[in-house]
Amino acid sequence: MTDDDTPPPELSLAGSVVDKGIEYMTGQGVPPVAIASALLGGAMSLLSRSVSDEVIVQVLNNAIASVRAGELRG
């Protein structure tokens, strides 16, 4: 993030592409769990090529903490 909390352009682009992909798959009747599982698997594969296992564990722990804190239901 930049100093003004505006996401960098590449993050906005990536998010937009993912959102459109989700919208398309939902429209095709792909079950939400299948979509999420495929996205998570792809993200994990990408991370494994660019960061250490420990960084991946930290990312996953942050995600778990967010779920436990109810941040995803908000």
PDB file of N, H, CA, C and O in Angstrom:
ATOM      1  N   MET A   1       0.825  -1.185   0.000  1.00  0.00           N
ATOM      2  CA  MET A   1       0.000   0.000   0.000  1.00  0.00           C
ATOM      3  C   MET A   1       0.872   1.252   0.000  1.00  0.00           C
ATOM      4  O   MET A   1       1.997   1.246   0.499  1.00  0.00           O
ATOM      5  N   THR A   2       0.341   2.293  -0.555  1.00  0.00           N
ATOM      6  H   THR A   2      -0.573   2.297  -0.960  1.00  0.00           H
ATOM      7  CA  THR A   2       1.048   3.558  -0.546  1.00  0.00           C
ATOM      8  C   THR A   2       0.731   4.293   0.744  1.00  0.00           C
ATOM      9  O   THR A   2      -0.071   3.827   1.553  1.00  0.00           O
ATOM     10  N   ASP A   3       1.361   5.439   0.931  1.00  0.00           N
ATOM     11  H   ASP A   3       2.012   5.818   0.274  1.00  0.00           H
ATOM     12  CA  ASP A   3       1.170   6.195   2.165  1.00  0.00           C
ATOM     13  C   ASP A   3      -0.282   6.605   2.402  1.00  0.00           C
ATOM     14  O   ASP A   3      -0.702   6.727   3.553  1.00  0.00           O
ATOM     15  N   ASP A   4      -1.047   6.818   1.349  1.00  0.00           N
ATOM     16  H   ASP A   4      -0.706   6.720   0.414  1.00  0.00           H
ATOM     17  CA  ASP A   4      -2.442   7.244   1.511  1.00  0.00           C
ATOM     18  C   ASP A   4      -3.419   6.070   1.522  1.00  0.00           C
ATOM     19  O   ASP A   4      -4.622   6.266   1.353  1.00  0.00           O
ATOM     20  N   ASP A   5      -2.915   4.864   1.717  1.00  0.00           N
ATOM     21  H   ASP A   5      -1.938   4.705   1.854  1.00  0.00           H
ATOM     22  CA  ASP A   5      -3.713   3.637   1.783  1.00  0.00           C
ATOM     23  C   ASP A   5      -4.429   3.299   0.475  1.00  0.00           C
ATOM     24  O   ASP A   5      -5.349   2.482   0.469  1.00  0.00           O
ATOM     25  N   THR A   6      -4.020   3.911  -0.618  1.00  0.00           N
ATOM     26  H   THR A   6      -3.272   4.575  -0.613  1.00  0.00           H
ATOM     27  CA  THR A   6      -4.549   3.560  -1.921  1.00  0.00           C
ATOM     28  C   THR A   6      -3.756   2.367  -2.446  1.00  0.00           C
ATOM     29  O   THR A   6      -2.525   2.403  -2.469  1.00  0.00           O
ATOM     30  N   PRO A   7      -4.456   1.305  -2.869  1.00  0.00           N
ATOM     31  CA  PRO A   7      -3.710   0.150  -3.379  1.00  0.00           C
ATOM     32  C   PRO A   7      -2.910   0.527  -4.622  1.00  0.00           C
ATOM     33  O   PRO A   7      -3.347   1.354  -5.422  1.00  0.00           O
ATOM     34  N   PRO A   8      -1.747  -0.078  -4.777  1.00  0.00           N
ATOM     35  CA  PRO A   8      -0.977   0.197  -5.991  1.00  0.00           C
ATOM     36  C   PRO A   8      -1.742  -0.286  -7.217  1.00  0.00           C
ATOM     37  O   PRO A   8      -2.559  -1.202  -7.114  1.00  0.00           O
ATOM     38  N   PRO A   9      -1.488   0.321  -8.379  1.00  0.00           N
ATOM     39  CA  PRO A   9      -2.252  -0.037  -9.591  1.00  0.00           C
ATOM     40  C   PRO A   9      -2.213  -1.520  -9.928  1.00  0.00           C
ATOM     41  O   PRO A   9      -3.213  -2.076 -10.381  1.00  0.00           O
ATOM     42  N   GLU A  10      -1.069  -2.169  -9.712  1.00  0.00           N
ATOM     43  H   GLU A  10      -0.256  -1.717  -9.344  1.00  0.00           H
ATOM     44  CA  GLU A  10      -0.995  -3.593 -10.065  1.00  0.00           C
ATOM     45  C   GLU A  10      -1.875  -4.443  -9.154  1.00  0.00           C
ATOM     46  O   GLU A  10      -2.388  -5.475  -9.588  1.00  0.00           O
ATOM     47  N   LEU A  11      -2.058  -4.032  -7.905  1.00  0.00           N
ATOM     48  H   LEU A  11      -1.641  -3.194  -7.553  1.00  0.00           H
ATOM     49  CA  LEU A  11      -2.944  -4.760  -7.004  1.00  0.00           C
ATOM     50  C   LEU A  11      -4.402  -4.570  -7.428  1.00  0.00           C
ATOM     51  O   LEU A  11      -5.191  -5.514  -7.412  1.00  0.00           O
ATOM     52  N   SER A  12      -4.743  -3.348  -7.805  1.00  0.00           N
ATOM     53  H   SER A  12      -4.102  -2.581  -7.818  1.00  0.00           H
ATOM     54  CA  SER A  12      -6.101  -3.092  -8.292  1.00  0.00           C
ATOM     55  C   SER A  12      -6.394  -3.895  -9.552  1.00  0.00           C
ATOM     56  O   SER A  12      -7.483  -4.450  -9.698  1.00  0.00           O
ATOM     57  N   LEU A  13      -5.422  -3.961 -10.466  1.00  0.00           N
ATOM     58  H   LEU A  13      -4.537  -3.510 -10.348  1.00  0.00           H
ATOM     59  CA  LEU A  13      -5.599  -4.735 -11.692  1.00  0.00           C
ATOM     60  C   LEU A  13      -5.770  -6.215 -11.378  1.00  0.00           C
ATOM     61  O   LEU A  13      -6.689  -6.858 -11.885  1.00  0.00           O
ATOM     62  N   ALA A  14      -4.889  -6.753 -10.546  1.00  0.00           N
ATOM     63  H   ALA A  14      -4.143  -6.230 -10.134  1.00  0.00           H
ATOM     64  CA  ALA A  14      -4.976  -8.173 -10.194  1.00  0.00           C
ATOM     65  C   ALA A  14      -6.312  -8.479  -9.525  1.00  0.00           C
ATOM     66  O   ALA A  14      -6.946  -9.485  -9.843  1.00  0.00           O
ATOM     67  N   GLY A  15      -6.738  -7.633  -8.614  1.00  0.00           N
ATOM     68  H   GLY A  15      -6.223  -6.816  -8.356  1.00  0.00           H
ATOM     69  CA  GLY A  15      -8.019  -7.840  -7.937  1.00  0.00           C
ATOM     70  C   GLY A  15      -9.183  -7.810  -8.903  1.00  0.00           C
ATOM     71  O   GLY A  15     -10.110  -8.612  -8.793  1.00  0.00           O
ATOM     72  N   SER A  16      -9.138  -6.892  -9.847  1.00  0.00           N
ATOM     73  H   SER A  16      -8.384  -6.240  -9.937  1.00  0.00           H
ATOM     74  CA  SER A  16     -10.197  -6.784 -10.844  1.00  0.00           C
ATOM     75  C   SER A  16     -10.267  -8.034 -11.714  1.00  0.00           C
ATOM     76  O   SER A  16     -11.354  -8.534 -12.001  1.00  0.00           O
ATOM     77  N   VAL A  17      -9.117  -8.535 -12.131  1.00  0.00           N
ATOM     78  H   VAL A  17      -8.233  -8.128 -11.899  1.00  0.00           H
ATOM     79  CA  VAL A  17      -9.081  -9.743 -12.964  1.00  0.00           C
ATOM     80  C   VAL A  17      -9.633 -10.937 -12.185  1.00  0.00           C
ATOM     81  O   VAL A  17     -10.413 -11.724 -12.720  1.00  0.00           O
ATOM     82  N   VAL A  18      -9.230 -11.068 -10.926  1.00  0.00           N
ATOM     83  H   VAL A  18      -8.596 -10.428 -10.491  1.00  0.00           H
ATOM     84  CA  VAL A  18      -9.727 -12.172 -10.092  1.00  0.00           C
ATOM     85  C   VAL A  18     -11.240 -12.048  -9.914  1.00  0.00           C
ATOM     86  O   VAL A  18     -11.965 -13.035 -10.041  1.00  0.00           O
ATOM     87  N   ASP A  19     -11.717 -10.833  -9.618  1.00  0.00           N
ATOM     88  H   ASP A  19     -11.128 -10.031  -9.514  1.00  0.00           H
ATOM     89  CA  ASP A  19     -13.163 -10.622  -9.452  1.00  0.00           C
ATOM     90  C   ASP A  19     -13.937 -11.031 -10.700  1.00  0.00           C
ATOM     91  O   ASP A  19     -14.983 -11.672 -10.603  1.00  0.00           O
ATOM     92  N   LYS A  20     -13.425 -10.662 -11.869  1.00  0.00           N
ATOM     93  H   LYS A  20     -12.575 -10.141 -11.948  1.00  0.00           H
ATOM     94  CA  LYS A  20     -14.100 -11.029 -13.125  1.00  0.00           C
ATOM     95  C   LYS A  20     -14.082 -12.545 -13.340  1.00  0.00           C
ATOM     96  O   LYS A  20     -15.057 -13.123 -13.820  1.00  0.00           O
ATOM     97  N   GLY A  21     -12.961 -13.181 -12.980  1.00  0.00           N
ATOM     98  H   GLY A  21     -12.169 -12.711 -12.590  1.00  0.00           H
ATOM     99  CA  GLY A  21     -12.881 -14.640 -13.091  1.00  0.00           C
ATOM    100  C   GLY A  21     -13.891 -15.329 -12.183  1.00  0.00           C
ATOM    101  O   GLY A  21     -14.545 -16.292 -12.581  1.00  0.00           O
ATOM    102  N   ILE A  22     -14.009 -14.826 -10.962  1.00  0.00           N
ATOM    103  H   ILE A  22     -13.477 -14.043 -10.639  1.00  0.00           H
ATOM    104  CA  ILE A  22     -14.986 -15.382 -10.019  1.00  0.00           C
ATOM    105  C   ILE A  22     -16.401 -15.180 -10.553  1.00  0.00           C
ATOM    106  O   ILE A  22     -17.227 -16.093 -10.512  1.00  0.00           O
ATOM    107  N   GLU A  23     -16.669 -13.983 -11.051  1.00  0.00           N
ATOM    108  H   GLU A  23     -15.998 -13.242 -11.084  1.00  0.00           H
ATOM    109  CA  GLU A  23     -17.988 -13.692 -11.608  1.00  0.00           C
ATOM    110  C   GLU A  23     -18.314 -14.638 -12.768  1.00  0.00           C
ATOM    111  O   GLU A  23     -19.435 -15.139 -12.865  1.00  0.00           O
ATOM    112  N   TYR A  24     -17.343 -14.879 -13.640  1.00  0.00           N
ATOM    113  H   TYR A  24     -16.433 -14.472 -13.561  1.00  0.00           H
ATOM    114  CA  TYR A  24     -17.549 -15.775 -14.767  1.00  0.00           C
ATOM    115  C   TYR A  24     -17.832 -17.201 -14.295  1.00  0.00           C
ATOM    116  O   TYR A  24     -18.792 -17.829 -14.742  1.00  0.00           O
ATOM    117  N   MET A  25     -16.990 -17.709 -13.387  1.00  0.00           N
ATOM    118  H   MET A  25     -16.210 -17.198 -13.024  1.00  0.00           H
ATOM    119  CA  MET A  25     -17.166 -19.086 -12.918  1.00  0.00           C
ATOM    120  C   MET A  25     -18.489 -19.254 -12.177  1.00  0.00           C
ATOM    121  O   MET A  25     -19.154 -20.280 -12.320  1.00  0.00           O
ATOM    122  N   THR A  26     -18.870 -18.259 -11.394  1.00  0.00           N
ATOM    123  H   THR A  26     -18.330 -17.426 -11.278  1.00  0.00           H
ATOM    124  CA  THR A  26     -20.162 -18.307 -10.701  1.00  0.00           C
ATOM    125  C   THR A  26     -21.296 -18.376 -11.713  1.00  0.00           C
ATOM    126  O   THR A  26     -22.247 -19.139 -11.541  1.00  0.00           O
ATOM    127  N   GLY A  27     -21.191 -17.576 -12.765  1.00  0.00           N
ATOM    128  H   GLY A  27     -20.419 -16.956 -12.904  1.00  0.00           H
ATOM    129  CA  GLY A  27     -22.194 -17.579 -13.825  1.00  0.00           C
ATOM    130  C   GLY A  27     -22.267 -18.902 -14.571  1.00  0.00           C
ATOM    131  O   GLY A  27     -23.308 -19.255 -15.124  1.00  0.00           O
ATOM    132  N   GLN A  28     -21.158 -19.632 -14.582  1.00  0.00           N
ATOM    133  H   GLN A  28     -20.312 -19.345 -14.132  1.00  0.00           H
ATOM    134  CA  GLN A  28     -21.120 -20.942 -15.230  1.00  0.00           C
ATOM    135  C   GLN A  28     -21.586 -22.057 -14.294  1.00  0.00           C
ATOM    136  O   GLN A  28     -21.609 -23.225 -14.680  1.00  0.00           O
ATOM    137  N   GLY A  29     -21.954 -21.697 -13.072  1.00  0.00           N
ATOM    138  H   GLY A  29     -21.935 -20.747 -12.759  1.00  0.00           H
ATOM    139  CA  GLY A  29     -22.460 -22.687 -12.128  1.00  0.00           C
ATOM    140  C   GLY A  29     -21.392 -23.436 -11.357  1.00  0.00           C
ATOM    141  O   GLY A  29     -21.679 -24.464 -10.743  1.00  0.00           O
ATOM    142  N   VAL A  30     -20.156 -22.935 -11.378  1.00  0.00           N
ATOM    143  H   VAL A  30     -19.922 -22.101 -11.877  1.00  0.00           H
ATOM    144  CA  VAL A  30     -19.102 -23.587 -10.612  1.00  0.00           C
ATOM    145  C   VAL A  30     -19.364 -23.328  -9.127  1.00  0.00           C
ATOM    146  O   VAL A  30     -19.558 -22.177  -8.735  1.00  0.00           O
ATOM    147  N   PRO A  31     -19.374 -24.364  -8.298  1.00  0.00           N
ATOM    148  CA  PRO A  31     -19.654 -24.176  -6.876  1.00  0.00           C
ATOM    149  C   PRO A  31     -18.609 -23.268  -6.203  1.00  0.00           C
ATOM    150  O   PRO A  31     -17.423 -23.342  -6.525  1.00  0.00           O
ATOM    151  N   PRO A  32     -19.047 -22.427  -5.281  1.00  0.00           N
ATOM    152  CA  PRO A  32     -18.129 -21.509  -4.604  1.00  0.00           C
ATOM    153  C   PRO A  32     -16.913 -22.187  -3.973  1.00  0.00           C
ATOM    154  O   PRO A  32     -15.810 -21.643  -4.022  1.00  0.00           O
ATOM    155  N   VAL A  33     -17.103 -23.362  -3.384  1.00  0.00           N
ATOM    156  H   VAL A  33     -18.000 -23.804  -3.344  1.00  0.00           H
ATOM    157  CA  VAL A  33     -15.965 -24.045  -2.760  1.00  0.00           C
ATOM    158  C   VAL A  33     -14.943 -24.454  -3.817  1.00  0.00           C
ATOM    159  O   VAL A  33     -13.741 -24.394  -3.557  1.00  0.00           O
ATOM    160  N   ALA A  34     -15.383 -24.862  -4.986  1.00  0.00           N
ATOM    161  H   ALA A  34     -16.360 -24.911  -5.198  1.00  0.00           H
ATOM    162  CA  ALA A  34     -14.463 -25.234  -6.062  1.00  0.00           C
ATOM    163  C   ALA A  34     -13.691 -24.005  -6.553  1.00  0.00           C
ATOM    164  O   ALA A  34     -12.485 -24.079  -6.789  1.00  0.00           O
ATOM    165  N   ILE A  35     -14.389 -22.880  -6.703  1.00  0.00           N
ATOM    166  H   ILE A  35     -15.369 -22.820  -6.512  1.00  0.00           H
ATOM    167  CA  ILE A  35     -13.728 -21.642  -7.126  1.00  0.00           C
ATOM    168  C   ILE A  35     -12.683 -21.234  -6.098  1.00  0.00           C
ATOM    169  O   ILE A  35     -11.534 -20.964  -6.448  1.00  0.00           O
ATOM    170  N   ALA A  36     -13.077 -21.189  -4.842  1.00  0.00           N
ATOM    171  H   ALA A  36     -14.011 -21.408  -4.558  1.00  0.00           H
ATOM    172  CA  ALA A  36     -12.153 -20.768  -3.786  1.00  0.00           C
ATOM    173  C   ALA A  36     -10.965 -21.710  -3.674  1.00  0.00           C
ATOM    174  O   ALA A  36      -9.831 -21.267  -3.494  1.00  0.00           O
ATOM    175  N   SER A  37     -11.220 -22.997  -3.779  1.00  0.00           N
ATOM    176  H   SER A  37     -12.142 -23.357  -3.925  1.00  0.00           H
ATOM    177  CA  SER A  37     -10.142 -23.973  -3.686  1.00  0.00           C
ATOM    178  C   SER A  37      -9.147 -23.807  -4.832  1.00  0.00           C
ATOM    179  O   SER A  37      -7.936 -23.873  -4.621  1.00  0.00           O
ATOM    180  N   ALA A  38      -9.653 -23.593  -6.033  1.00  0.00           N
ATOM    181  H   ALA A  38     -10.636 -23.539  -6.205  1.00  0.00           H
ATOM    182  CA  ALA A  38      -8.773 -23.388  -7.187  1.00  0.00           C
ATOM    183  C   ALA A  38      -7.965 -22.104  -7.035  1.00  0.00           C
ATOM    184  O   ALA A  38      -6.772 -22.085  -7.337  1.00  0.00           O
ATOM    185  N   LEU A  39      -8.601 -21.033  -6.571  1.00  0.00           N
ATOM    186  H   LEU A  39      -9.570 -21.048  -6.326  1.00  0.00           H
ATOM    187  CA  LEU A  39      -7.884 -19.777  -6.373  1.00  0.00           C
ATOM    188  C   LEU A  39      -6.816 -19.915  -5.296  1.00  0.00           C
ATOM    189  O   LEU A  39      -5.699 -19.422  -5.452  1.00  0.00           O
ATOM    190  N   LEU A  40      -7.161 -20.583  -4.211  1.00  0.00           N
ATOM    191  H   LEU A  40      -8.068 -20.983  -4.083  1.00  0.00           H
ATOM    192  CA  LEU A  40      -6.185 -20.783  -3.138  1.00  0.00           C
ATOM    193  C   LEU A  40      -5.016 -21.637  -3.625  1.00  0.00           C
ATOM    194  O   LEU A  40      -3.857 -21.328  -3.346  1.00  0.00           O
ATOM    195  N   GLY A  41      -5.319 -22.699  -4.346  1.00  0.00           N
ATOM    196  H   GLY A  41      -6.260 -22.949  -4.573  1.00  0.00           H
ATOM    197  CA  GLY A  41      -4.252 -23.548  -4.880  1.00  0.00           C
ATOM    198  C   GLY A  41      -3.341 -22.779  -5.826  1.00  0.00           C
ATOM    199  O   GLY A  41      -2.121 -22.936  -5.775  1.00  0.00           O
ATOM    200  N   GLY A  42      -3.917 -21.957  -6.681  1.00  0.00           N
ATOM    201  H   GLY A  42      -4.908 -21.829  -6.722  1.00  0.00           H
ATOM    202  CA  GLY A  42      -3.122 -21.147  -7.591  1.00  0.00           C
ATOM    203  C   GLY A  42      -2.266 -20.136  -6.852  1.00  0.00           C
ATOM    204  O   GLY A  42      -1.104 -19.920  -7.196  1.00  0.00           O
ATOM    205  N   ALA A  43      -2.853 -19.513  -5.828  1.00  0.00           N
ATOM    206  H   ALA A  43      -3.797 -19.688  -5.549  1.00  0.00           H
ATOM    207  CA  ALA A  43      -2.108 -18.538  -5.030  1.00  0.00           C
ATOM    208  C   ALA A  43      -0.945 -19.208  -4.306  1.00  0.00           C
ATOM    209  O   ALA A  43       0.156 -18.662  -4.253  1.00  0.00           O
ATOM    210  N   MET A  44      -1.190 -20.377  -3.756  1.00  0.00           N
ATOM    211  H   MET A  44      -2.085 -20.821  -3.800  1.00  0.00           H
ATOM    212  CA  MET A  44      -0.129 -21.094  -3.043  1.00  0.00           C
ATOM    213  C   MET A  44       0.995 -21.484  -4.004  1.00  0.00           C
ATOM    214  O   MET A  44       2.172 -21.398  -3.656  1.00  0.00           O
ATOM    215  N   SER A  45       0.630 -21.910  -5.203  1.00  0.00           N
ATOM    216  H   SER A  45      -0.326 -21.979  -5.486  1.00  0.00           H
ATOM    217  CA  SER A  45       1.630 -22.276  -6.201  1.00  0.00           C
ATOM    218  C   SER A  45       2.474 -21.060  -6.589  1.00  0.00           C
ATOM    219  O   SER A  45       3.696 -21.158  -6.697  1.00  0.00           O
ATOM    220  N   LEU A  46       1.830 -19.933  -6.796  1.00  0.00           N
ATOM    221  H   LEU A  46       0.837 -19.854  -6.709  1.00  0.00           H
ATOM    222  CA  LEU A  46       2.548 -18.705  -7.131  1.00  0.00           C
ATOM    223  C   LEU A  46       3.474 -18.287  -5.995  1.00  0.00           C
ATOM    224  O   LEU A  46       4.635 -17.948  -6.226  1.00  0.00           O
ATOM    225  N   LEU A  47       2.960 -18.313  -4.774  1.00  0.00           N
ATOM    226  H   LEU A  47       2.018 -18.589  -4.587  1.00  0.00           H
ATOM    227  CA  LEU A  47       3.794 -17.956  -3.626  1.00  0.00           C
ATOM    228  C   LEU A  47       4.998 -18.879  -3.504  1.00  0.00           C
ATOM    229  O   LEU A  47       6.099 -18.423  -3.194  1.00  0.00           O
ATOM    230  N   SER A  48       4.801 -20.168  -3.745  1.00  0.00           N
ATOM    231  H   SER A  48       3.906 -20.538  -3.997  1.00  0.00           H
ATOM    232  CA  SER A  48       5.898 -21.129  -3.577  1.00  0.00           C
ATOM    233  C   SER A  48       7.040 -20.877  -4.551  1.00  0.00           C
ATOM    234  O   SER A  48       8.178 -21.280  -4.307  1.00  0.00           O
ATOM    235  N   ARG A  49       6.729 -20.205  -5.657  1.00  0.00           N
ATOM    236  H   ARG A  49       5.805 -19.877  -5.856  1.00  0.00           H
ATOM    237  CA  ARG A  49       7.782 -19.886  -6.634  1.00  0.00           C
ATOM    238  C   ARG A  49       8.495 -18.579  -6.332  1.00  0.00           C
ATOM    239  O   ARG A  49       9.509 -18.265  -6.955  1.00  0.00           O
ATOM    240  N   SER A  50       7.965 -17.806  -5.367  1.00  0.00           N
ATOM    241  H   SER A  50       7.141 -18.061  -4.861  1.00  0.00           H
ATOM    242  CA  SER A  50       8.546 -16.480  -5.165  1.00  0.00           C
ATOM    243  C   SER A  50       8.952 -16.150  -3.733  1.00  0.00           C
ATOM    244  O   SER A  50       9.660 -15.168  -3.509  1.00  0.00           O
ATOM    245  N   VAL A  51       8.523 -16.946  -2.764  1.00  0.00           N
ATOM    246  H   VAL A  51       7.948 -17.744  -2.945  1.00  0.00           H
ATOM    247  CA  VAL A  51       8.895 -16.676  -1.370  1.00  0.00           C
ATOM    248  C   VAL A  51       9.216 -17.984  -0.657  1.00  0.00           C
ATOM    249  O   VAL A  51       8.931 -19.073  -1.156  1.00  0.00           O
ATOM    250  N   SER A  52       9.814 -17.848   0.517  1.00  0.00           N
ATOM    251  H   SER A  52      10.045 -16.964   0.922  1.00  0.00           H
ATOM    252  CA  SER A  52      10.182 -19.037   1.298  1.00  0.00           C
ATOM    253  C   SER A  52       8.957 -19.695   1.923  1.00  0.00           C
ATOM    254  O   SER A  52       7.888 -19.092   2.020  1.00  0.00           O
ATOM    255  N   ASP A  53       9.136 -20.933   2.339  1.00  0.00           N
ATOM    256  H   ASP A  53      10.004 -21.423   2.260  1.00  0.00           H
ATOM    257  CA  ASP A  53       8.055 -21.647   3.018  1.00  0.00           C
ATOM    258  C   ASP A  53       7.620 -20.902   4.273  1.00  0.00           C
ATOM    259  O   ASP A  53       6.430 -20.854   4.583  1.00  0.00           O
ATOM    260  N   GLU A  54       8.566 -20.324   4.994  1.00  0.00           N
ATOM    261  H   GLU A  54       9.533 -20.362   4.742  1.00  0.00           H
ATOM    262  CA  GLU A  54       8.229 -19.599   6.228  1.00  0.00           C
ATOM    263  C   GLU A  54       7.337 -18.394   5.940  1.00  0.00           C
ATOM    264  O   GLU A  54       6.432 -18.097   6.720  1.00  0.00           O
ATOM    265  N   VAL A  55       7.577 -17.711   4.849  1.00  0.00           N
ATOM    266  H   VAL A  55       8.312 -17.953   4.215  1.00  0.00           H
ATOM    267  CA  VAL A  55       6.719 -16.579   4.476  1.00  0.00           C
ATOM    268  C   VAL A  55       5.317 -17.079   4.139  1.00  0.00           C
ATOM    269  O   VAL A  55       4.329 -16.437   4.494  1.00  0.00           O
ATOM    270  N   ILE A  56       5.225 -18.211   3.460  1.00  0.00           N
ATOM    271  H   ILE A  56       6.028 -18.733   3.171  1.00  0.00           H
ATOM    272  CA  ILE A  56       3.917 -18.790   3.144  1.00  0.00           C
ATOM    273  C   ILE A  56       3.178 -19.131   4.435  1.00  0.00           C
ATOM    274  O   ILE A  56       1.981 -18.866   4.550  1.00  0.00           O
ATOM    275  N   VAL A  57       3.875 -19.712   5.398  1.00  0.00           N
ATOM    276  H   VAL A  57       4.847 -19.928   5.304  1.00  0.00           H
ATOM    277  CA  VAL A  57       3.262 -20.043   6.687  1.00  0.00           C
ATOM    278  C   VAL A  57       2.766 -18.767   7.366  1.00  0.00           C
ATOM    279  O   VAL A  57       1.684 -18.765   7.953  1.00  0.00           O
ATOM    280  N   GLN A  58       3.537 -17.690   7.294  1.00  0.00           N
ATOM    281  H   GLN A  58       4.416 -17.692   6.817  1.00  0.00           H
ATOM    282  CA  GLN A  58       3.107 -16.426   7.891  1.00  0.00           C
ATOM    283  C   GLN A  58       1.846 -15.893   7.215  1.00  0.00           C
ATOM    284  O   GLN A  58       0.931 -15.413   7.885  1.00  0.00           O
ATOM    285  N   VAL A  59       1.802 -15.979   5.892  1.00  0.00           N
ATOM    286  H   VAL A  59       2.545 -16.369   5.348  1.00  0.00           H
ATOM    287  CA  VAL A  59       0.613 -15.541   5.154  1.00  0.00           C
ATOM    288  C   VAL A  59      -0.599 -16.356   5.588  1.00  0.00           C
ATOM    289  O   VAL A  59      -1.667 -15.799   5.844  1.00  0.00           O
ATOM    290  N   LEU A  60      -0.434 -17.676   5.671  1.00  0.00           N
ATOM    291  H   LEU A  60       0.434 -18.128   5.463  1.00  0.00           H
ATOM    292  CA  LEU A  60      -1.541 -18.541   6.080  1.00  0.00           C
ATOM    293  C   LEU A  60      -1.964 -18.273   7.521  1.00  0.00           C
ATOM    294  O   LEU A  60      -3.156 -18.274   7.827  1.00  0.00           O
ATOM    295  N   ASN A  61      -0.998 -18.046   8.404  1.00  0.00           N
ATOM    296  H   ASN A  61      -0.030 -18.046   8.155  1.00  0.00           H
ATOM    297  CA  ASN A  61      -1.337 -17.723   9.792  1.00  0.00           C
ATOM    298  C   ASN A  61      -2.105 -16.409   9.885  1.00  0.00           C
ATOM    299  O   ASN A  61      -3.028 -16.284  10.690  1.00  0.00           O
ATOM    300  N   ASN A  62      -1.729 -15.429   9.064  1.00  0.00           N
ATOM    301  H   ASN A  62      -0.980 -15.531   8.409  1.00  0.00           H
ATOM    302  CA  ASN A  62      -2.479 -14.169   9.041  1.00  0.00           C
ATOM    303  C   ASN A  62      -3.909 -14.398   8.562  1.00  0.00           C
ATOM    304  O   ASN A  62      -4.852 -13.811   9.092  1.00  0.00           O
ATOM    305  N   ALA A  63      -4.059 -15.254   7.558  1.00  0.00           N
ATOM    306  H   ALA A  63      -3.293 -15.731   7.127  1.00  0.00           H
ATOM    307  CA  ALA A  63      -5.397 -15.567   7.055  1.00  0.00           C
ATOM    308  C   ALA A  63      -6.227 -16.281   8.122  1.00  0.00           C
ATOM    309  O   ALA A  63      -7.406 -15.978   8.302  1.00  0.00           O
ATOM    310  N   ILE A  64      -5.618 -17.214   8.815  1.00  0.00           N
ATOM    311  H   ILE A  64      -4.660 -17.461   8.669  1.00  0.00           H
ATOM    312  CA  ILE A  64      -6.319 -17.933   9.894  1.00  0.00           C
ATOM    313  C   ILE A  64      -6.744 -16.961  10.987  1.00  0.00           C
ATOM    314  O   ILE A  64      -7.869 -17.035  11.482  1.00  0.00           O
ATOM    315  N   ALA A  65      -5.856 -16.058  11.363  1.00  0.00           N
ATOM    316  H   ALA A  65      -4.942 -15.998  10.961  1.00  0.00           H
ATOM    317  CA  ALA A  65      -6.182 -15.067  12.398  1.00  0.00           C
ATOM    318  C   ALA A  65      -7.344 -14.187  11.955  1.00  0.00           C
ATOM    319  O   ALA A  65      -8.207 -13.853  12.767  1.00  0.00           O
ATOM    320  N   SER A  66      -7.378 -13.811  10.690  1.00  0.00           N
ATOM    321  H   SER A  66      -6.677 -14.082  10.031  1.00  0.00           H
ATOM    322  CA  SER A  66      -8.476 -13.001  10.167  1.00  0.00           C
ATOM    323  C   SER A  66      -9.807 -13.740  10.239  1.00  0.00           C
ATOM    324  O   SER A  66     -10.833 -13.159  10.591  1.00  0.00           O
ATOM    325  N   VAL A  67      -9.779 -15.027   9.902  1.00  0.00           N
ATOM    326  H   VAL A  67      -8.945 -15.499   9.616  1.00  0.00           H
ATOM    327  CA  VAL A  67     -10.998 -15.837   9.983  1.00  0.00           C
ATOM    328  C   VAL A  67     -11.467 -15.934  11.425  1.00  0.00           C
ATOM    329  O   VAL A  67     -12.645 -15.729  11.717  1.00  0.00           O
ATOM    330  N   ARG A  68     -10.541 -16.246  12.328  1.00  0.00           N
ATOM    331  H   ARG A  68      -9.584 -16.412  12.092  1.00  0.00           H
ATOM    332  CA  ARG A  68     -10.904 -16.391  13.740  1.00  0.00           C
ATOM    333  C   ARG A  68     -11.415 -15.095  14.340  1.00  0.00           C
ATOM    334  O   ARG A  68     -12.253 -15.116  15.242  1.00  0.00           O
ATOM    335  N   ALA A  69     -10.918 -13.960  13.847  1.00  0.00           N
ATOM    336  H   ALA A  69     -10.238 -13.943  13.114  1.00  0.00           H
ATOM    337  CA  ALA A  69     -11.354 -12.661  14.352  1.00  0.00           C
ATOM    338  C   ALA A  69     -12.680 -12.210  13.730  1.00  0.00           C
ATOM    339  O   ALA A  69     -13.229 -11.178  14.115  1.00  0.00           O
ATOM    340  N   GLY A  70     -13.188 -12.979  12.778  1.00  0.00           N
ATOM    341  H   GLY A  70     -12.743 -13.818  12.466  1.00  0.00           H
ATOM    342  CA  GLY A  70     -14.454 -12.635  12.146  1.00  0.00           C
ATOM    343  C   GLY A  70     -14.346 -11.563  11.082  1.00  0.00           C
ATOM    344  O   GLY A  70     -15.359 -11.007  10.658  1.00  0.00           O
ATOM    345  N   GLU A  71     -13.129 -11.265  10.644  1.00  0.00           N
ATOM    346  H   GLU A  71     -12.306 -11.718  10.989  1.00  0.00           H
ATOM    347  CA  GLU A  71     -12.914 -10.184   9.682  1.00  0.00           C
ATOM    348  C   GLU A  71     -13.498 -10.482   8.304  1.00  0.00           C
ATOM    349  O   GLU A  71     -13.784  -9.555   7.546  1.00  0.00           O
ATOM    350  N   LEU A  72     -13.678 -11.741   7.971  1.00  0.00           N
ATOM    351  H   LEU A  72     -13.446 -12.494   8.587  1.00  0.00           H
ATOM    352  CA  LEU A  72     -14.190 -12.073   6.659  1.00  0.00           C
ATOM    353  C   LEU A  72     -15.716 -12.055   6.600  1.00  0.00           C
ATOM    354  O   LEU A  72     -16.294 -12.094   5.514  1.00  0.00           O
ATOM    355  N   ARG A  73     -16.349 -11.997   7.726  1.00  0.00           N
ATOM    356  H   ARG A  73     -15.879 -11.965   8.608  1.00  0.00           H
ATOM    357  CA  ARG A  73     -17.822 -12.002   7.783  1.00  0.00           C
ATOM    358  C   ARG A  73     -18.387 -10.591   7.950  1.00  0.00           C
ATOM    359  O   ARG A  73     -19.601 -10.391   7.916  1.00  0.00           O
ATOM    360  N   GLY A  74     -17.502  -9.627   8.128  1.00  0.00           N
ATOM    361  H   GLY A  74     -16.515  -9.789   8.156  1.00  0.00           H
ATOM    362  CA  GLY A  74     -17.853  -8.289   8.510  1.00  0.00           C
ATOM    363  C   GLY A  74     -18.674  -7.465   7.634  1.00  0.00           C
ATOM    364  O   GLY A  74     -18.973  -6.318   7.966  1.00  0.00           O
TER     365      GLY A  74
END
